[in-house]
Amino acid sequence: MEHSQKRDAWNKGKLIGQKPPLKPKDIWAIRFHLQHEQAVRDLAMFNLAIDSKLRGCDLVNLHVRDVTHGSQILSRTMIVQRKTQRPVQFELTEPTRTAVAAWIEKANLRSEEYLFPSRINNSPHVSTRQYARIVHGWVAAIGLDSSVYGTHSMRRTKATLIYKKTKNLRAVQLLLGHSKLESTVRYLARIFHHDQTEAVLAVWQ
């Protein structure tokens, strides 16, 4: 028997699966945990993930030379994104530079090597799947539900904080390397009510 009235899909008008950003208190909690555990690689990876706002595939593909000049850690650098082939620039804050320098020294990494080499022999660098497991470990370690957060939480965190402070969508678009402003609005959608996204776009276009 057919029903004359169709039921709306359960997820109509909802954002499904979008991973939330970390809150400032979560960032500090994870940093404290990694410092306490003396997890040198993970502290460098976490700080760089927050600062760079890179997709996981770009973060794990970083080489030492991407963030260094000679023996110095760069305060700002640029890479070409694998997904879009568009360049994106990001800043390395002082805590990140310190953490990255400590990791490079501990691992005795050379300029041409991957910044986060894999511990598995047949893989040159940490895979995106491994990175996702690492992120879940960070989140779980401070008592958050690891199923709620993911690698895009790392990418979304600083972008969200910058937008809340500046309300400048164009700046965040550049920082994320998005080709379309719509992508940036959707990416920050958790900040807005669901019915506000079109209004926000109308203001900025």
C-alpha positions in Angstrom: 0.0 0.0 0.0 1.3 3.4 -1.0 1.2 6.3 1.4 0.0 9.6 -0.2 2.0 11.6 2.3 5.8 11.4 2.0 7.9 11.5 5.2 10.8 13.9 5.2 14.2 12.3 5.4 15.5 12.1 9.0 18.6 14.2 8.1 16.8 16.9 6.1 18.2 20.3 6.9 20.8 18.8 9.2 24.6 18.7 9.0 25.5 15.1 9.3 29.0 13.9 10.1 30.7 17.3 10.4 33.4 17.0 13.0 33.4 19.9 15.5 36.5 22.0 16.2 38.3 21.7 19.5 37.8 24.4 22.1 40.7 26.4 23.5 40.5 24.4 26.8 40.8 21.2 24.8 43.8 22.4 22.9 45.6 23.2 26.1 44.5 19.9 27.7 45.9 17.9 24.8 49.2 19.9 24.8 49.6 19.4 28.5 48.9 15.6 28.2 51.5 15.3 25.3 54.1 17.3 27.2 53.5 15.2 30.4 53.9 12.0 28.4 57.0 13.4 26.6 55.4 12.5 23.3 57.7 14.6 21.2 56.5 13.6 17.8 52.8 13.8 18.7 53.3 17.3 20.3 54.9 18.5 17.1 52.2 16.9 15.0 49.4 18.3 17.1 50.7 21.8 17.2 51.4 21.8 13.5 48.0 20.4 12.7 46.3 23.2 14.6 48.5 26.0 13.2 48.6 24.8 9.6 44.9 24.0 9.2 46.0 21.4 6.6 44.0 18.4 5.5 45.4 15.1 6.9 46.8 14.1 3.6 48.9 17.3 3.4 50.0 17.2 7.0 51.4 13.6 6.8 53.1 14.5 3.5 55.1 17.4 4.8 58.9 17.2 4.4 61.4 18.7 6.9 62.4 21.2 4.2 58.8 22.5 4.1 59.1 23.9 7.5 62.8 24.7 7.8 65.5 26.9 6.3 68.9 25.4 7.2 68.7 24.7 10.9 66.0 27.3 11.6 62.2 26.5 11.8 60.3 28.8 9.6 57.7 31.2 11.1 55.7 31.0 7.9 55.6 28.6 5.0 53.6 27.7 1.9 52.7 24.3 0.4 50.6 23.1 -2.6 47.6 21.2 -1.5 47.2 17.7 -2.9 43.4 17.9 -3.3 43.1 21.2 -5.0 46.7 21.9 -6.3 46.3 25.4 -4.8 49.0 26.9 -2.7 48.2 27.7 0.9 50.3 29.6 3.4 50.3 29.1 7.2 52.1 30.5 10.2 54.0 28.4 12.7 53.6 29.9 16.2 56.5 29.8 18.7 55.2 26.7 20.6 54.9 24.9 17.3 58.4 25.9 16.1 59.8 24.7 19.5 58.0 21.4 19.3 58.9 20.8 15.6 62.6 21.6 16.3 62.6 19.2 19.3 61.1 16.4 17.1 63.5 17.0 14.2 66.4 16.8 16.6 65.2 13.7 18.4 64.4 11.8 15.2 67.6 13.1 13.6 65.7 14.0 10.4 67.3 15.4 7.3 65.9 18.1 5.1 64.7 15.8 2.3 63.0 13.4 4.7 59.3 13.3 5.7 58.6 15.2 8.8 56.6 12.4 10.2 58.1 9.1 8.9 56.2 5.9 9.5 57.3 3.3 11.9 56.1 0.7 9.4 58.9 -0.4 7.1 56.9 -0.4 3.8 55.4 3.1 4.4 57.5 6.3 4.0 55.4 8.4 6.2 52.5 8.2 8.7 49.4 7.4 6.7 46.1 9.3 6.9 44.6 6.3 8.6 47.3 6.2 11.2 47.0 10.0 11.7 43.2 9.5 12.3 43.9 6.9 14.9 46.5 9.3 16.5 43.9 12.1 16.7 41.3 9.8 18.3 44.0 8.9 20.9 44.6 12.6 21.7 40.9 13.3 22.1 40.2 10.2 24.2 43.2 11.0 26.5 41.5 14.2 27.8 38.1 12.5 28.3 36.3 13.6 25.1 34.3 11.2 23.0 36.7 10.2 20.3 33.9 9.2 17.9 32.7 12.8 17.8 36.1 14.3 16.7 38.4 13.5 13.8 41.2 14.9 11.6 39.0 17.6 10.3 38.5 18.8 13.9 42.2 19.7 13.8 41.8 21.6 10.5 38.6 23.3 11.6 39.9 24.5 15.0 42.0 27.5 14.3 39.8 28.5 11.4 36.9 28.7 13.7 38.8 30.7 16.3 40.0 33.1 13.7 36.5 33.7 12.3 35.0 34.2 15.8 37.7 36.8 16.5 37.7 38.6 13.1 34.4 37.7 11.4 36.4 37.8 8.2 35.3 35.0 5.9 37.6 35.9 3.1 40.6 35.7 5.4 39.5 32.3 6.6 38.9 31.2 3.0 42.5 32.0 2.1 43.9 30.3 5.3 42.0 27.1 4.4 42.9 27.3 0.7 39.3 27.0 -0.4 38.6 28.0 -4.0 34.9 28.9 -3.2 33.6 31.0 -0.4 30.7 28.6 -0.1 33.1 25.9 1.0 34.3 28.1 3.8 30.8 28.9 5.0 29.8 25.2 4.9 33.1 24.4 6.8 32.3 26.8 9.5 28.6 25.9 9.5 28.6 24.9 13.2 29.1 28.5 14.1 25.9 29.5 12.3 22.3 28.3 12.7 21.5 26.2 9.7 19.2 28.8 8.2 21.9 31.5 8.4 24.4 30.1 5.9 22.7 31.6 2.9 22.3 34.9 4.6 26.0 34.9 5.5 26.9 34.1 1.9 24.7 36.9 0.6 26.6 39.4 2.8 30.0 38.3 1.5 29.3 37.8 -2.1 
